[in-house]
Amino acid sequence: MKGTTTYTEENIRSLDWKEHIRMRPGMYIGKLGDGSSPDDGIYILLKEVLDNCIDEFVMGAGKTIEIKIKENTVTVRDFGRGIPLGKVVDVVSKMNTGGKYDSRAFKKSVGLNGVGTKAVNALSEIFIVESNRDKETKKAKFEYGDLIDDSPIEASSKRRGTKVFFIPDGKIFKNYKYRREYVERMIKNYVYLNPGLTIDFNDDKFYSENGLKDLLMDHTNENDLLYPIIHLKGDDIEVAISHSKTQYSEEYHSFVNGQHTTQGGTHQAAFREGLVKTIREHFGKNYEASDIRKSIISAISIKVMEPVFESQTKTKLGSTDMGGGMPTVRSYIIDFLGTQLDNFLHKNTAVSELIQRKIIQAEKERKELSGIRKLAKERAKKASLHNKKLRDCRVHLPDLKKDRRLDSTLFITEGDSASGSITKSRDVNTQAVFSLRGKPLNSFGMSKKIVYENEEFNLLQAALNIEESLEDLRYNNIVIATDADVDGMHIRLLLITFFLQFFPELIKEGHLYILQTPLFRVRDKKETIYCYSEIERKDAMEKLKGKPEITRFKGLGEISPDEFKYFIGDDIRLDPVMLDKNTTIEELLLFYMGKNTPERQKFIINNLKVELDFIENEMSLS
């Protein structure tokens, strides 16, 4: 038949361990990325190495871990037992080889399948492992997974433990860089889950005495908490609970055997169920589950024998049993809360009263909004069918949660020309476009009611599917794509205000970004270079020499779809929007969006010089 391809024995290939990892990296580390997102591949590489160090600490070996990240090089050193010297090469380069298979050595380990460090090795330009134990040392060096130096075992006076050095492969992780904020977040989670552990990161030490209580304190400002954090601990469980004074949605941080399960799982579902059941029984009232959980900020950590995760990156727990003859995950957590949380509330009546008042207030607000919400949903459904505000993609985050090799992205843009360029350039499978009509409303100081009454906000909330919680969020990346001018900056600020006011957890969990688009195009007859800054423009002019043509892009609509595809494809540049925990959301919004104050005037004046310098450079180009 015409067009039929041959399929013979010659088409069958057997890949060795490193070839398979390098050809299908997503199977082992999830998505690749460039470091702009906390779950990008370069952080998974670091995590895989750190997990082994944490397992040593959990087994009582080594209380300190040292991490050095300098530009693109990573060094991790623990002071555990050290890899058995005769198996150093095998452990980092042979599949199905590792100590985690022996439950006597690692009872409740994070890494169970012996793949982690092998993936790091295969996906690194250079990978060096060194083990020190029993006054001897063994070192091996790899390039792209190939062993190039297998040093003999030698006598040594070094402290016991394992040291790993690696440089992620720049051909796989393009234009990547480690962001300190994301590395610190990972490190803090490790110390919160392992009180007594010290992690030294580039000479800054991280340590926790109060576990998950410290975690919640780090993720929010104490002034925003309705009551002091409830902190409960059992043999294989720890929880921390409070309610926010200002936040509307639910916020959960869940962990299994020290692994941050960012997508939840059976333990998080059981926690939400157990919380509702305990509160209902404590007050003897059949309160709505959404009213009980509204504004909750919480964390749960459990330890499970041989946990089953839904992917290699271990972001969602699939286990239903605790293991070791213990009850199911669900019954264990529900029983724990039913006893410990109920006892706490009986002993702390002031906290109990605050929680009940919060529930009653949530119930009142829900009933007041019920009619408005119904109309708003009907408007959103009609608008999505006829107004074409949302040009959706085919695959969404809930579909991708079992396979995070891909991301789903919603670009929020303003104006027909800009949204048209992105729509024509996008990947229709995973990239959607939401088109704003003019500048959005300044929502500072307004109630949740405005989200339903304002058409733009109502449709945006419906597009994201975040009315109740983040669990059904349809896009992993929410990207504000506006012009790099005063109006564009204003729209950015208004959108960030909206998310801070009503959905701050989107920002806390690393979902909100600003799209970087080039400011200049520098080209001659042979080459075109897109420049994102004044420095890049100067470098491009020096590279091309002569008198290259320079174009200043003043708006997204000026960039043709043929060019735009380069800026939202594999080389997309995103700036994450992050929160400083030392400033409350209320203080932040008041400073930027409230009435003019001397402090803000001073801030504007101090930053005006940067803008004037840029304008002066612009004038010199024209």
BAMI-288760 format. One record per residue (C-alpha): residue in one letter; x, y, z. Coordinates in steps of 0.25 Angstrom, whole numbers, padded with zeros to 4 digits, always signed. Layout:
# BAMI-288760
AXYZ;...
END
This chain:
# BAMI-288760
M+0000+0000+0000;K+0005+0014-0004;G+0011+0021+0008;T+0013+0009+0017;T+0026+0009+0025;T+0034-0004+0027;Y+0035-0011+0040;T+0045-0021+0042;E+0055-0027+0052;E+0064-0015+0048;N+0054-0005+0054;I+0055-0012+0068;R+0065-0005+0077;S+0070-0008+0091;L+0075+0005+0098;D+0085+0004+0110;W+0081+0011+0123;K+0086+0025+0120;E+0081+0025+0105;H+0067+0023+0110;I+0068+0034+0121;R+0074+0044+0111;M+0063+0040+0100;R+0051+0041+0109;P+0056+0050+0121;G+0041+0053+0124;M+0038+0039+0129;Y+0049+0041+0140;I+0049+0056+0144;G+0035+0061+0139;K+0036+0074+0130;L+0050+0080+0126;G+0048+0095+0127;D+0058+0106+0129;G+0057+0108+0144;S+0046+0118+0144;S+0037+0108+0150;P+0039+0101+0164;D+0036+0087+0157;D+0046+0089+0146;G+0055+0078+0143;I+0068+0084+0149;Y+0061+0085+0162;I+0057+0070+0161;L+0072+0067+0159;L+0075+0074+0171;K+0064+0067+0179;E+0068+0053+0175;V+0082+0055+0180;L+0076+0062+0193;D+0066+0050+0195;N+0078+0041+0197;C+0084+0050+0207;I+0071+0051+0215;D+0069+0036+0216;E+0083+0036+0222;F+0078+0046+0233;V+0065+0038+0235;M+0073+0026+0238;G+0081+0033+0248;A+0094+0036+0240;G+0098+0050+0238;K+0092+0063+0243;T+0097+0072+0233;I+0096+0074+0218;E+0104+0084+0210;I+0099+0089+0197;K+0107+0098+0187;I+0101+0104+0175;K+0110+0113+0167;E+0104+0118+0153;N+0101+0104+0147;T+0109+0095+0156;V+0103+0087+0168;T+0111+0080+0179;V+0103+0072+0190;R+0111+0066+0202;D+0105+0058+0213;F+0111+0052+0225;G+0104+0039+0225;R+0109+0025+0224;G+0115+0027+0210;I+0111+0017+0198;P+0118+0004+0200;L+0131+0006+0192;G+0130-0006+0184;K+0117-0002+0178;V+0119+0013+0176;V+0119+0012+0161;D+0107+0002+0160;V+0098+0011+0169;V+0099+0023+0160;S+0099+0015+0147;K+0092+0002+0147;M+0077+0001+0147;N+0070-0007+0158;T+0083-0005+0167;G+0082+0002+0181;G+0080+0000+0196;K+0066+0004+0196;Y+0061-0010+0192;D+0066-0015+0205;S+0055-0011+0215;R+0065-0014+0227;A+0073-0002+0222;F+0063+0008+0218;K+0049+0006+0225;K+0042+0018+0221;S+0050+0024+0210;V+0047+0035+0199;G+0054+0028+0188;L+0050+0014+0186;N+0053+0010+0171;G+0068+0013+0170;V+0066+0022+0158;G+0068+0036+0164;T+0083+0038+0163;K+0084+0030+0150;A+0075+0040+0144;V+0084+0051+0149;N+0096+0045+0144;A+0090+0042+0130;L+0085+0056+0129;S+0098+0063+0133;E+0110+0068+0125;I+0119+0064+0137;F+0115+0056+0149;I+0125+0052+0160;V+0122+0043+0172;E+0131+0041+0183;S+0128+0032+0195;N+0136+0032+0208;R+0135+0022+0219;D+0144+0013+0228;K+0155+0023+0226;E+0155+0020+0211;T+0150+0027+0199;K+0145+0024+0185;K+0142+0033+0173;A+0136+0032+0159;K+0134+0042+0148;F+0124+0042+0137;E+0121+0050+0125;Y+0107+0049+0119;G+0105+0036+0127;D+0118+0030+0121;L+0129+0026+0132;I+0142+0033+0128;D+0149+0031+0141;D+0148+0020+0151;S+0158+0023+0162;P+0163+0012+0171;I+0159+0011+0186;E+0169+0019+0194;A+0172+0022+0209;S+0166+0035+0213;S+0164+0044+0226;K+0152+0050+0221;R+0139+0050+0229;R+0129+0039+0225;G+0118+0042+0215;T+0115+0044+0200;K+0118+0055+0191;V+0112+0058+0178;F+0116+0068+0167;F+0108+0070+0154;I+0106+0080+0143;P+0092+0079+0136;D+0093+0076+0121;G+0091+0090+0114;K+0087+0083+0102;I+0075+0077+0109;F+0072+0088+0119;K+0073+0100+0110;N+0076+0114+0116;Y+0074+0109+0130;K+0078+0116+0143;Y+0075+0112+0157;R+0067+0122+0165;R+0071+0123+0179;E+0056+0125+0184;Y+0052+0111+0178;V+0065+0104+0184;E+0062+0111+0198;R+0047+0106+0197;M+0052+0092+0195;I+0062+0093+0206;K+0053+0099+0216;N+0043+0087+0213;Y+0054+0077+0216;V+0057+0084+0230;Y+0043+0086+0234;L+0040+0071+0232;N+0053+0067+0239;P+0055+0075+0251;G+0069+0074+0256;L+0075+0074+0242;T+0084+0086+0237;I+0085+0089+0222;D+0096+0098+0219;F+0093+0105+0205;N+0104+0114+0200;D+0108+0117+0214;D+0094+0120+0219;K+0089+0110+0229;F+0075+0105+0230;Y+0069+0098+0242;S+0055+0096+0249;E+0051+0092+0263;N+0036+0092+0261;G+0034+0084+0248;L+0021+0087+0241;K+0018+0099+0250;D+0030+0106+0245;L+0026+0103+0231;L+0013+0110+0232;M+0019+0122+0239;D+0029+0123+0227;H+0017+0122+0217;T+0009+0133+0223;N+0010+0145+0232;E+0006+0143+0247;N-0003+0155+0246;D-0011+0148+0236;L-0014+0136+0244;L-0028+0136+0251;Y-0022+0128+0263;P-0009+0122+0267;I-0005+0109+0259;I-0011+0096+0264;H+0001+0087+0263;L-0002+0072+0266;K+0008+0060+0265;G+0007+0045+0265;D+0016+0033+0262;D+0015+0034+0247;I+0007+0047+0245;E+0009+0062+0248;V-0001+0073+0244;A-0002+0088+0246;I-0015+0096+0244;S-0020+0110+0244;H-0029+0119+0237;S-0026+0132+0229;K-0033+0145+0232;T-0032+0150+0218;Q-0030+0138+0209;Y-0043+0132+0202;S-0038+0118+0197;E-0032+0106+0203;E-0017+0104+0204;Y-0010+0091+0207;H+0004+0086+0208;S+0005+0071+0208;F+0017+0061+0210;V+0020+0046+0210;N+0033+0041+0215;G+0039+0055+0214;Q+0034+0056+0199;H+0026+0069+0196;T+0014+0063+0189;T+0010+0076+0182;Q-0002+0069+0175;G-0007+0063+0188;G-0012+0049+0188;T-0019+0040+0197;H-0014+0046+0210;Q-0018+0060+0206;A-0032+0055+0202;A-0033+0048+0215;F-0028+0060+0223;R-0039+0069+0216;E-0050+0059+0219;G-0045+0056+0234;L-0044+0071+0237;V-0059+0073+0232;K-0064+0061+0240;T-0056+0065+0253;I-0062+0079+0252;R-0076+0075+0250;E-0076+0065+0261;H-0069+0075+0271;F-0079+0085+0269;G-0091+0076+0267;K-0095+0083+0254;N-0095+0078+0240;Y-0088+0090+0234;E-0085+0091+0219;A-0071+0085+0216;S-0067+0097+0208;D-0071+0106+0219;I-0062+0098+0229;R-0050+0098+0220;K-0051+0112+0214;S-0038+0120+0217;I-0031+0108+0223;I-0016+0108+0223;S-0011+0095+0227;A+0000+0084+0225;I+0001+0069+0227;S+0012+0059+0227;I+0011+0044+0228;K+0021+0033+0228;V+0017+0020+0220;M+0024+0007+0217;E+0028+0006+0203;P+0019+0017+0197;V+0013+0017+0183;F+0013+0030+0176;E+0006+0032+0162;S+0019+0036+0155;Q+0035+0036+0157;T+0035+0050+0161;K+0026+0046+0173;T+0017+0058+0174;K+0004+0050+0177;L+0002+0039+0187;G-0006+0027+0181;S-0004+0018+0193;T-0017+0014+0201;D-0009+0006+0212;M+0000+0011+0223;G+0008-0003+0222;G+0014-0011+0233;G+0000-0017+0237;M-0005-0003+0240;P-0019+0002+0235;T-0022+0009+0222;V-0017+0024+0220;R-0031+0029+0220;S-0035+0023+0233;Y-0022+0026+0240;I-0023+0041+0237;I-0038+0042+0240;D-0036+0035+0253;F-0024+0043+0257;L-0032+0056+0255;G-0044+0051+0261;T-0036+0049+0274;Q-0025+0059+0274;L-0032+0071+0268;D-0045+0069+0276;N-0037+0068+0289;F-0029+0081+0285;L-0042+0088+0282;H-0048+0084+0295;K-0036+0089+0303;N-0035+0102+0295;T-0049+0107+0295;A-0044+0121+0290;V-0039+0115+0277;S-0051+0106+0276;E-0060+0119+0277;L-0052+0126+0266;I-0053+0114+0257;Q-0068+0114+0259;R-0070+0129+0256;K-0061+0127+0243;I-0070+0116+0239;I-0083+0124+0241;Q-0077+0136+0234;A-0073+0127+0222;E-0088+0121+0222;K-0094+0135+0222;E-0085+0140+0211;R-0088+0127+0203;K-0103+0129+0204;E-0101+0144+0200;L-0094+0140+0188;S-0102+0128+0184;G-0111+0136+0174;I-0100+0144+0168;R-0091+0132+0166;K-0103+0125+0159;L-0104+0137+0149;A-0089+0138+0148;K-0088+0124+0144;E-0099+0125+0133;R-0092+0137+0128;A-0078+0130+0128;K-0084+0118+0120;K-0091+0127+0110;A-0078+0136+0108;S-0069+0124+0106;L-0078+0119+0095;H-0081+0132+0088;N-0071+0143+0092;K-0058+0136+0089;K-0051+0142+0100;L-0044+0129+0103;R-0037+0122+0092;D-0035+0109+0100;C-0025+0098+0098;R-0028+0083+0097;V-0021+0078+0109;H-0022+0083+0123;L-0015+0082+0136;P-0024+0071+0143;D-0021+0063+0130;L-0006+0065+0132;K-0005+0062+0147;K-0001+0047+0144;D+0009+0052+0134;R+0016+0065+0137;R+0025+0065+0125;L+0016+0075+0119;D+0011+0088+0124;S-0003+0095+0121;T-0002+0110+0120;L-0012+0121+0120;F-0007+0134+0114;I-0015+0146+0119;T-0014+0158+0109;E-0020+0171+0105;G-0024+0175+0091;D-0028+0168+0079;S-0015+0169+0072;A-0007+0164+0083;S-0017+0152+0086;G-0017+0150+0071;S-0002+0148+0070;I-0001+0139+0082;T-0013+0131+0077;K-0007+0128+0063;S+0006+0125+0069;R+0002+0116+0081;D+0003+0101+0083;V-0012+0098+0082;N-0010+0085+0091;T-0005+0092+0103;Q-0006+0107+0102;A-0019+0115+0103;V-0021+0130+0102;F-0031+0139+0110;S-0033+0153+0104;L-0036+0164+0113;R-0045+0176+0108;G-0038+0189+0113;K-0032+0190+0126;P-0037+0182+0138;L-0044+0188+0150;N-0035+0192+0162;S-0040+0181+0172;F-0033+0186+0184;G-0041+0186+0196;M-0053+0180+0189;S-0061+0167+0194;K-0062+0154+0187;K-0075+0159+0182;I-0068+0167+0171;V-0062+0154+0165;Y-0076+0150+0161;E-0081+0164+0157;N-0070+0168+0149;E-0071+0161+0135;E-0055+0161+0133;F-0052+0155+0146;N-0064+0145+0146;L-0060+0140+0132;L-0045+0139+0137;Q-0049+0131+0149;A-0058+0122+0141;A-0046+0120+0131;L-0037+0116+0142;N-0047+0108+0149;I-0043+0113+0163;E-0056+0116+0170;E-0055+0106+0181;S-0040+0102+0182;L-0027+0100+0174;E-0030+0085+0172;D-0037+0087+0159;L-0028+0098+0153;R-0028+0096+0138;Y-0014+0102+0135;N-0001+0100+0142;N+0005+0113+0137;I-0004+0126+0137;V+0004+0136+0129;I+0001+0151+0128;A+0005+0156+0114;T+0005+0171+0113;D+0012+0182+0106;A+0025+0187+0112;D+0020+0201+0113;V+0013+0209+0124;D-0001+0204+0120;G+0004+0189+0120;M+0011+0191+0133;H-0002+0196+0139;I-0010+0184+0134;R+0000+0175+0140;L-0001+0182+0153;L-0017+0181+0153;L-0016+0167+0150;I-0006+0164+0161;T-0015+0171+0170;F-0027+0163+0166;F-0019+0150+0169;L-0014+0155+0182;Q-0027+0160+0187;F-0035+0147+0184;F-0026+0136+0180;P-0012+0138+0187;E-0009+0123+0187;L-0008+0123+0172;I+0004+0132+0174;K+0009+0125+0187;E+0009+0112+0179;G+0017+0117+0167;H+0006+0118+0157;L+0007+0133+0153;Y+0017+0138+0143;I+0020+0150+0134;L+0024+0147+0120;Q+0037+0153+0115;T+0037+0158+0101;P+0048+0164+0093;L+0050+0179+0094;F+0059+0179+0081;R+0062+0171+0068;V+0076+0173+0063;R+0079+0167+0050;D+0087+0167+0037;K+0086+0159+0024;K+0091+0146+0031;E+0086+0146+0045;T+0075+0151+0054;I+0076+0153+0069;Y+0065+0156+0079;C+0069+0164+0091;Y+0062+0165+0104;S+0070+0176+0110;E+0079+0188+0107;I+0091+0179+0110;E+0087+0168+0101;R+0085+0179+0090;K+0099+0184+0091;D+0105+0170+0091;A+0097+0167+0078;M+0102+0179+0071;E+0116+0176+0075;K+0114+0162+0070;L+0108+0166+0056;K+0117+0178+0055;G+0115+0187+0043;K+0102+0195+0043;P+0091+0184+0047;E+0076+0188+0046;I+0070+0190+0060;T+0055+0189+0062;R+0049+0194+0076;F+0037+0186+0079;K+0027+0195+0086;G+0015+0185+0087;L+0012+0171+0086;G+0003+0173+0074;E+0015+0178+0066;I+0022+0165+0067;S+0017+0156+0056;P+0012+0142+0059;D+0023+0136+0051;E+0033+0143+0061;F+0024+0141+0073;K+0025+0126+0072;Y+0040+0127+0076;F+0036+0134+0089;I+0025+0125+0094;G+0032+0112+0090;D+0043+0104+0096;D+0051+0117+0098;I+0040+0124+0106;R+0045+0133+0117;L+0036+0135+0129;D+0038+0143+0141;P+0031+0137+0153;V+0023+0146+0162;M+0027+0143+0177;L+0023+0148+0190;D+0031+0152+0202;K+0026+0146+0214;N+0031+0157+0223;T+0020+0166+0217;T+0006+0163+0218;I-0003+0163+0205;E-0011+0174+0212;E+0001+0183+0214;L+0006+0180+0200;L-0007+0184+0193;L-0008+0196+0202;F+0005+0201+0198;Y+0004+0199+0183;M-0011+0201+0181;G-0016+0209+0192;K-0016+0225+0193;N-0003+0232+0190;T+0007+0232+0202;P+0020+0238+0205;E+0026+0225+0205;R+0021+0221+0191;Q+0025+0235+0185;K+0039+0232+0190;F+0039+0218+0184;I+0035+0224+0170;I+0045+0235+0171;N+0056+0226+0174;N+0053+0216+0163;L+0050+0228+0153;K+0065+0229+0149;V+0065+0215+0144;E+0053+0218+0134;L+0060+0231+0130;D+0073+0224+0127;F+0065+0214+0118;I+0057+0226+0111;E+0071+0233+0108;N+0076+0220+0102;E+0064+0219+0093;M+0065+0233+0088;S+0079+0230+0084;L+0075+0219+0076;S+0065+0227+0068;
END
